[in-house]
């Protein structure tokens, strides 16, 4: 699945439903394995998508007037993206 076809919100919602299903205690061993494999793929896709978004954010540091903050070579300034814990 390409990055453009991947929908982070849908994948995250599916991960939540898989977790609920697996925690219900009403899942066979075979079904648990299938759910685990699906979750593993979704987690990988979410991680890839988040990394791509972080890279874009790093290149878009803006000054207060809305223009890009440029270095001495005229390239957009970057800084590491520090994700905040969501409560």
C-alpha positions in Angstrom: 0.0 0.0 0.0 1.4 3.4 -1.0 1.8 6.2 1.5 -1.0 8.1 -0.3 -3.4 5.2 0.0 -2.6 4.7 3.7 -5.1 6.3 6.0 -3.6 6.8 9.4 -6.9 7.5 11.2 -8.6 4.4 9.8 -5.5 2.2 10.6 -5.4 3.6 14.2 -9.1 2.9 14.6 -8.7 -0.6 13.3 -5.8 -1.2 15.8 -8.1 -0.1 18.6 -10.8 -2.5 17.5 -8.2 -5.4 17.2 -7.0 -4.6 20.7 -10.5 -4.6 22.1 -11.3 -7.9 20.3 -8.1 -9.6 21.6 -8.7 -8.3 25.2 -12.2 -9.7 25.2 -11.0 -13.2 25.9 -13.4 -14.6 23.3 -10.8 -15.1 20.6 -9.4 -18.4 19.4 -5.7 -19.0 19.1 -5.9 -19.0 15.3 -7.9 -15.8 15.2 -5.5 -14.1 17.7 -2.6 -14.9 15.4 -4.4 -13.4 12.4 -5.3 -10.3 14.4 -1.8 -10.0 15.7 -0.4 -10.2 12.1 -2.8 -7.6 10.9 -2.0 -5.3 13.8 1.8 -5.7 13.1 1.2 -4.5 9.5 -0.9 -1.6 10.6 1.7 -0.5 13.2 4.4 -0.6 10.6 2.2 1.6 8.3 1.4 4.0 11.0 5.1 4.3 11.9 6.1 4.9 8.3 3.4 7.6 7.9 4.4 9.3 11.2 8.0 9.4 10.1 7.1 11.0 6.8 5.0 13.7 8.6 7.8 14.4 11.0 10.2 15.0 8.1 7.8 17.5 6.5 7.3 19.3 9.8 11.0 19.6 10.3 11.4 21.5 7.1 8.6 24.0 7.8 9.9 26.1 10.6 8.3 29.5 10.1 9.0 32.9 11.4 6.2 35.0 12.9 5.5 36.8 9.6 4.8 33.4 8.0 7.9 33.2 5.8 10.2 30.3 6.0 13.2 30.7 8.2 16.1 30.3 5.9 19.7 29.5 6.6 22.7 31.3 5.1 22.5 29.2 1.9 18.8 30.0 1.4 17.5 26.6 2.5 14.6 26.1 4.9 15.8 25.7 8.5 15.0 22.4 10.2 14.9 21.2 13.7 14.1 17.8 15.2 10.4 17.1 15.7 9.7 16.2 19.4 6.4 14.4 19.6 4.4 15.3 22.7 2.7 12.7 24.9 -1.0 12.9 24.5 -3.0 12.4 27.7 
